[in-house]
Amino acid sequence: MRQLKRIILAAGLGWACLTAAAQQQVVRQFVNSNGLSAAGIGIMVKEVETGKVVAQYQPETNRIPASTTKLLTTATALEVLGDSMRFETRITYSGYIKDSVLHGNLYVVGGGDPSLESDFFVHNGIFAKMVSAIHRAGIRQIDGKIIGDASLYTVRNVPTQWLIEDVGSYYGQTPSALAFNDNLFFLTFAPTDSIRPPHLEAILPHTRLLRIDNQLTLGNPMWWHVYGDSHSWYKIIRGEVPATRKTLIRVENPEPALLVADSLSRELYRHGIHNRGAGSTQWTKVRAPKSPCIYVHYSLPLRDIIAVTNHKSVNLFAENIFLYLALRINVTGDYEHAINSVTRFWNGKGLDCSHIHQVDGSGLSMKNALNPDFMTNLLVYMKRDSKYADAFTASLATAGVNGTVKTFLTGTPLQGKMLAKSGSMDRVQNFCGYIIYKQKWYAFTIMVNNFDCSRKDLRKAMSTFFNNLMKQVGN
């Protein structure tokens, strides 16, 4: 009987060794793919339940993570803040109310909510609700100013780690404690004939602040650039657009808090509530009073905002959430304290943060440096040990089905069986997430920097790698 047990054990160990060798052969095949000879590659795949390593390649070497950084930001936020946490936007005032006149300033106080009237959610008609609250407070006239207070986050908190070409772009909006409408304006240029230049037909949201120097001409292919200093309301648009159809151009809102204050002032005027001052943004460290408070707008739960952040890869949401984490250890949201907040938390959970470098919340900066071992351990924790596992995994897109991985793994056995966050920028292609295969969960990170092949060919090679690896795991 003992001899039989030894034979069975030896056979099992031999089969395990063969399986491990076959899995590493799949890794070698991927590493030797065309266009990757000079690339920086990192791979870590682990079985979630046991933590067993399934495949790895240079897992402890840092790479540029791009948008997979959002997983670190959002996982930390769920753990620290809870999935039901809601951002608050408040209306308070200074001075006193007498004979229906507010003798003081009215404040719209930003609480870090990135989703206020965002196009990723159903709009709330926020200004109508604010006007109703002000009316209920007995205010019919304001002899001070209407002030948008964004001082919860660092003054003019432009992420200095971003490339200059990304700052202020439609995907790289500057975060604000009083964000509004995704911190974007949507400019519609109407069709025209072959003689007249494109005509600016509409600006949404409506504003009297933005000034556009339209230098567009007719042409093909379509292209444009928006020029203007940070926080400047004067923008120059140059480029070529077609004459036969409308063109939509997105422009960053240079001061969301000022737009909120000005828009509220206009809405109050429409309802017969006048203010003698003018809307302005408060950029000082002297914050608006916390009381009297006459209105509070609550955002959707954090889990809903994080679902959009990861599923749609929304940089603004990630940056605002990241800065909010700084408030756990500091009175103002800034990047230095946000970074410290993240590393303190995960060090406390036993994840070694000594070699990771996170400089923003979204991954837009090329100075971020994370490695597959750390990211995969994070994923294992969030699925196996976190009370917010469902909220976290639900925020990931399904490969071959939706989100930023809609076209990945399409038509393969793993289509619909991978939950992932992609991360891409010039010469960077990464994926982090989970594979659900034969009723088991596997956490994975694959990072490729500085590849020479096309992105399409690289994604095809990655698809082959994952499918071949799961074949070996399932044998």
C-alpha positions in Angstrom: 0.0 0.0 0.0 2.8 2.4 0.9 4.6 1.5 -2.4 1.4 2.3 -4.3 1.1 5.7 -2.5 4.6 6.6 -3.5 4.0 5.7 -7.1 0.8 7.8 -7.2 2.6 10.7 -5.5 5.5 10.5 -7.9 3.2 10.4 -10.8 1.3 13.4 -9.5 4.5 15.4 -9.0 5.7 14.4 -12.4 2.4 15.5 -14.0 2.6 18.8 -12.1 6.2 19.4 -13.3 5.1 18.7 -16.9 2.2 21.0 -16.6 4.4 23.8 -15.1 6.9 23.3 -17.9 4.1 23.5 -20.5 2.8 26.7 -19.0 6.3 28.3 -19.1 6.6 27.2 -22.7 3.5 29.2 -23.5 5.2 32.2 -21.8 8.4 31.7 -23.8 6.4 31.5 -27.0 4.8 34.9 -26.3 8.0 36.5 -25.3 9.6 35.4 -28.6 6.7 36.8 -30.6 7.6 39.1 -33.6 8.2 42.7 -32.5 9.0 42.0 -28.8 12.7 41.3 -29.0 13.5 44.8 -27.6 10.4 45.2 -25.5 10.0 45.3 -21.8 7.7 42.5 -20.8 6.2 41.5 -17.5 3.7 38.7 -16.7 2.2 37.3 -13.6 -0.8 34.9 -13.4 -2.0 33.5 -10.1 -4.8 31.3 -9.0 -6.9 33.5 -6.8 -8.0 31.0 -4.2 -4.6 29.5 -3.4 -2.2 32.3 -4.6 -0.4 29.7 -6.7 1.7 31.1 -9.5 0.5 29.8 -12.9 2.8 31.8 -15.1 5.4 34.6 -14.7 8.0 36.5 -16.6 10.0 39.3 -15.0 7.1 40.0 -12.6 9.0 42.3 -10.2 10.3 44.7 -12.9 8.4 48.0 -13.1 6.8 49.0 -16.3 4.7 52.0 -17.4 1.2 50.9 -16.3 -0.9 53.5 -18.3 -4.6 53.2 -17.4 -4.2 50.0 -15.4 -3.2 52.5 -12.7 -6.9 53.1 -12.2 -7.2 49.7 -10.6 -4.9 50.7 -7.8 -6.7 54.0 -7.4 -10.2 52.5 -7.3 -9.3 49.5 -5.2 -7.9 51.8 -2.6 -10.9 54.0 -2.7 -13.3 51.1 -2.2 -11.2 49.8 0.7 -10.7 53.2 2.4 -14.0 54.9 1.7 -16.5 52.1 1.2 -18.6 51.3 -1.8 -21.6 53.2 -0.5 -19.8 56.5 0.1 -21.3 59.5 -1.6 -19.6 62.8 -2.5 -21.4 65.9 -1.3 -21.8 69.3 -3.0 -23.2 72.0 -0.6 -24.7 75.4 -0.8 -23.8 77.6 2.2 -23.7 81.3 2.8 -21.9 83.9 4.9 -23.6 86.9 6.6 -27.3 86.9 7.3 -30.7 87.0 5.7 -33.0 89.9 6.5 -36.1 91.0 4.6 -35.5 88.3 1.9 -32.0 89.7 1.2 -28.8 87.7 1.8 -26.3 90.2 3.2 -23.3 88.1 2.3 -21.9 85.6 -0.2 -23.6 82.5 -1.5 -21.2 79.5 -1.9 -21.4 76.4 -4.0 -18.9 74.2 -2.1 -17.3 71.4 -4.1 -16.8 68.1 -2.2 -14.7 66.4 -4.9 -17.6 64.8 -6.8 -16.3 64.1 -10.4 -19.8 63.1 -11.6 -21.8 66.3 -11.1 -24.0 66.5 -14.2 -21.7 64.1 -16.0 -22.7 62.8 -19.4 -21.9 59.3 -18.1 -25.0 59.4 -15.9 -28.5 60.8 -16.1 -28.4 64.6 -15.5 -30.0 65.8 -12.2 -31.1 69.3 -13.2 -28.8 70.5 -10.4 -29.3 74.2 -10.9 -33.1 74.0 -10.7 -32.7 72.1 -7.4 -30.3 74.7 -6.1 -32.6 77.5 -7.0 -35.5 75.8 -5.2 -33.4 75.4 -2.1 -32.3 79.0 -2.2 -36.0 80.1 -2.6 -37.0 77.9 0.3 -34.4 79.6 2.5 -36.2 82.9 1.9 -33.6 84.5 -0.3 -34.9 86.8 -3.0 -31.8 89.0 -3.4 -28.1 88.6 -2.8 -26.0 91.6 -2.1 -22.7 89.7 -2.2 -21.2 87.3 -4.7 -22.0 83.8 -5.8 -18.8 81.8 -5.4 -17.8 78.4 -6.6 -15.5 77.0 -3.9 -13.1 74.4 -5.2 -10.6 74.8 -2.4 -11.0 71.3 -1.1 -8.4 70.3 -3.6 -5.1 72.0 -4.2 -5.3 75.4 -6.0 -5.3 74.9 -9.7 -4.3 71.3 -9.3 -2.8 70.7 -12.8 -1.1 67.3 -12.8 2.5 68.4 -13.5 3.5 64.8 -14.3 1.4 64.8 -17.5 2.8 65.4 -21.0 2.1 68.9 -22.1 0.1 67.5 -25.0 -2.3 65.8 -22.6 -2.9 68.6 -20.2 -6.2 70.3 -20.9 -7.2 67.8 -23.6 -10.7 66.3 -23.8 -9.4 63.2 -22.1 -6.9 65.0 -19.7 -9.2 67.4 -18.0 -7.7 69.1 -14.9 -9.4 67.7 -11.8 -11.4 70.0 -9.6 -13.2 69.7 -6.2 -16.1 71.3 -8.0 -16.2 69.4 -11.3 -19.1 69.9 -13.7 -20.3 68.2 -16.9 -17.0 66.2 -17.1 -15.2 69.6 -17.1 -15.8 69.8 -20.8 -17.6 72.1 -23.3 -19.1 70.6 -26.5 -18.8 72.8 -29.5 -20.9 72.1 -32.6 -19.8 73.5 -35.9 -22.6 73.6 -38.5 -22.2 72.3 -42.1 -21.4 75.0 -44.6 -20.8 75.5 -48.3 -17.4 75.3 -50.0 -16.8 79.0 -49.6 -17.7 80.1 -46.1 -15.7 78.8 -43.1 -17.3 76.4 -40.6 -19.8 78.2 -38.3 -19.9 77.7 -34.5 -23.5 76.7 -34.0 -23.7 75.9 -30.3 -21.7 75.6 -27.1 -22.9 73.2 -24.4 -23.2 73.6 -21.5 -24.4 77.2 -22.2 -22.0 79.9 -21.0 -21.2 83.5 -21.5 -17.6 83.0 -20.3 -16.0 81.0 -23.1 -14.5 82.9 -26.1 -13.7 80.9 -29.2 -11.3 82.2 -31.9 -12.6 80.0 -34.8 -9.8 79.5 -37.3 -11.1 76.3 -38.8 -11.1 75.7 -42.5 -12.7 73.1 -44.8 -10.7 70.1 -45.6 -10.1 66.4 -45.5 -8.9 64.4 -43.6 -10.5 66.0 -40.5 -8.2 67.3 -37.8 -8.0 70.1 -35.2 -6.1 71.4 -32.3 -7.3 73.6 -29.4 -4.8 76.2 -28.2 -5.0 78.3 -25.0 -3.3 78.8 -21.7 -4.4 76.8 -18.7 -7.4 78.4 -16.9 -7.9 80.8 -19.8 -11.3 81.2 -21.2 -9.9 82.3 -24.6 -9.4 79.3 -26.9 -8.1 79.2 -30.5 -9.3 76.3 -32.7 -7.3 75.5 -35.8 -7.7 72.7 -38.2 -9.8 71.3 -41.0 -13.4 69.9 -40.9 -15.8 68.6 -43.6 -18.3 70.9 -45.1 -21.0 68.3 -45.5 -21.8 67.3 -41.8 -21.7 68.8 -38.3 -18.5 68.5 -36.4 -18.4 68.1 -32.6 -15.3 69.4 -30.8 -14.7 68.9 -27.1 -12.8 71.6 -25.2 -11.7 71.5 -21.6 -13.5 73.8 -19.1 -10.7 76.0 -17.7 -12.4 76.8 -14.4 -15.4 74.5 -13.6 -16.1 76.2 -10.3 -16.4 79.6 -12.0 -18.8 78.1 -14.6 -21.0 76.6 -11.8 -21.1 80.0 -10.0 -21.9 81.9 -13.1 -24.5 79.4 -14.3 -26.2 79.5 -10.9 -26.2 83.3 -11.0 -27.9 83.2 -14.4 -30.5 80.6 -13.3 -31.3 82.7 -10.2 -31.8 85.8 -12.3 -34.2 83.9 -14.5 -36.3 83.1 -11.4 -36.2 86.7 -10.1 -33.4 86.3 -7.6 -30.8 88.9 -8.3 -27.3 89.3 -7.0 -25.4 92.6 -6.9 -22.0 90.9 -7.0 -20.7 88.6 -9.7 -19.9 84.9 -9.8 -16.3 84.1 -9.1 -14.1 81.2 -8.1 -12.5 81.2 -4.7 -9.0 80.0 -5.1 -7.8 80.9 -1.6 -7.2 78.6 1.3 -9.9 80.4 3.2 -12.8 78.0 2.6 -16.5 78.7 2.5 -18.4 78.4 5.8 -19.7 74.9 6.5 -23.0 76.4 7.8 -25.6 77.6 7.4 -26.1 75.0 4.8 -29.3 75.3 2.7 -28.7 72.4 0.2 -26.7 69.2 -0.2 -26.4 67.3 -3.4 -25.3 63.7 -2.9 -23.6 61.8 -5.7 -24.4 58.2 -6.7 -22.6 55.7 -4.5 -18.9 55.4 -5.1 -19.3 51.9 -6.5 -21.3 53.3 -9.4 -18.7 56.0 -10.1 -15.9 53.5 -10.0 -17.8 51.2 -12.3 -17.7 54.0 -15.0 -14.1 54.9 -14.1 -12.8 51.5 -14.9 -15.3 50.3 -17.5 -15.0 53.5 -19.6 -11.5 54.5 -18.4 -12.4 58.0 -17.3 -9.3 59.9 -16.4 -11.1 62.8 -14.6 -13.0 60.4 -12.4 -9.8 58.6 -11.4 -8.0 61.8 -10.6 -10.8 63.2 -8.5 -11.1 60.0 -6.5 -7.3 59.9 -6.1 -7.2 63.4 -4.7 -10.1 62.6 -2.3 -7.9 59.9 -0.8 -5.5 62.5 0.3 -8.2 63.9 2.7 -7.6 60.8 4.9 -4.3 62.3 6.1 -4.5 66.0 5.1 -7.1 68.8 5.1 -6.6 69.5 1.4 -6.6 67.0 -1.5 -3.2 67.1 -3.2 -1.0 64.6 -5.1 1.7 64.2 -2.4 -0.8 63.1 0.3 -2.8 61.0 -2.1 0.3 59.0 -3.0 1.1 58.6 0.7 -2.5 57.5 1.5 -2.4 54.8 -1.1 1.0 53.4 -0.1 0.2 53.5 3.6 -2.9 51.5 3.1 -1.4 48.7 1.0 1.7 48.5 3.1 -0.7 47.9 6.0 -2.3 45.1 4.1 1.1 43.3 3.6 1.6 44.4 0.0 5.2 45.7 -0.5 4.9 49.2 -1.9 8.6 50.0 -1.7 9.2 49.6 -5.4 6.1 51.0 -6.9 5.7 54.6 -8.0 2.3 56.1 -8.5 2.2 59.8 -9.4 -1.4 60.2 -10.5 -4.7 58.5 -10.3 -5.5 57.7 -13.9 -2.2 56.5 -15.3 -2.0 59.3 -17.8 1.5 60.1 -16.6 4.5 58.2 -18.0 6.2 58.5 -14.6 4.0 55.9 -13.1 5.9 52.6 -12.5 4.1 49.5 -11.3 5.0 45.8 -11.7 3.0 42.7 -12.5 3.7 41.0 -9.1 2.3 43.9 -7.1 -0.7 44.4 -9.4 -1.6 40.7 -9.4 -1.3 40.5 -5.6 -3.7 43.5 -5.5 -6.2 41.7 -7.7 -5.9 38.5 -5.6 -6.6 40.6 -2.4 -9.6 42.4 -3.9 -11.2 39.2 -5.1 -10.4 36.9 -2.2 -10.1 39.1 0.9 -12.0 42.4 0.2 -15.6 42.9 1.4 -16.0 45.0 -1.7 -15.0 42.2 -4.1 -18.3 42.3 -6.0 -18.1 46.1 -6.5 -14.5 45.9 -7.8 -15.0 43.0 -10.2 -18.2 44.5 -11.5 -16.3 47.7 -12.5 -14.2 45.7 -15.0 -15.2 45.3 -18.6 -15.7 41.9 -20.2 -13.3 40.9 -22.9 -14.9 40.4 -26.3 -18.1 42.0 -25.0 -17.9 45.6 -23.8 -15.9 48.5 -22.5 -12.2 49.1 -23.5 -11.7 45.4 -24.1 -14.7 44.9 -26.3 -12.6 43.7 -29.3 -10.0 41.7 -27.2 -10.4 37.8 -27.3 -13.3 38.1 -29.7 -14.0 34.7 -31.3 -11.8 32.8 -29.0 -12.7 30.3 -26.2 -12.0 33.0 -23.6 -14.4 35.5 -25.0 -16.7 36.6 -22.2 -14.5 34.8 -19.6 -12.1 37.6 -18.8 -12.8 40.7 -16.7 -10.1 43.3 -17.4 -8.8 46.8 -17.5 -6.7 47.8 -20.4 -3.9 50.3 -20.3 -2.4 51.8 -23.5 -0.4 54.7 -24.7 2.4 55.1 -27.2 4.3 51.8 -27.3 2.5 50.6 -24.2 -0.1 47.8 -24.0 -1.2 46.3 -20.7 -4.1 44.2 -19.3 -5.0 43.5 -15.7 -7.9 41.5 -14.4 -9.4 38.1 -13.9 -10.0 35.0 -16.0 -12.8 32.8 -15.0 -12.0 29.3 -16.4 -13.6 26.0 -15.4 -15.1 27.6 -12.3 -11.8 28.9 -11.0 -10.7 32.6 -10.8 -7.2 33.6 -12.0 -5.7 37.0 -11.4 -3.4 38.3 -14.1 -1.2 41.2 -15.2 0.5 41.4 -18.5 2.6 44.5 -19.4 4.4 45.2 -22.6 6.4 48.5 -23.1 8.2 49.6 -26.2 7.1 47.0 -28.7 8.1 47.2 -32.3 5.1 45.5 -33.9 1.7 46.9 -34.5 -0.7 47.2 -31.6 -3.1 44.9 -33.5 -0.4 42.2 -33.8 0.5 42.5 -30.2 -3.0 42.1 -29.0 -3.4 39.1 -31.2 -0.3 37.6 -29.7 -1.6 38.3 -26.2 -4.9 36.6 -27.1 -3.0 33.5 -28.2 -1.0 33.6 -25.0 -4.0 33.6 -22.7 -5.9 31.0 -24.7 -2.9 28.6 -24.8 -2.2 29.2 -21.1 -5.7 28.3 -20.1 -5.6 25.2 -22.2 -2.5 24.0 -20.2 -4.1 25.1 -16.9 -7.2 23.1 -17.7 -5.4 19.9 -18.7 
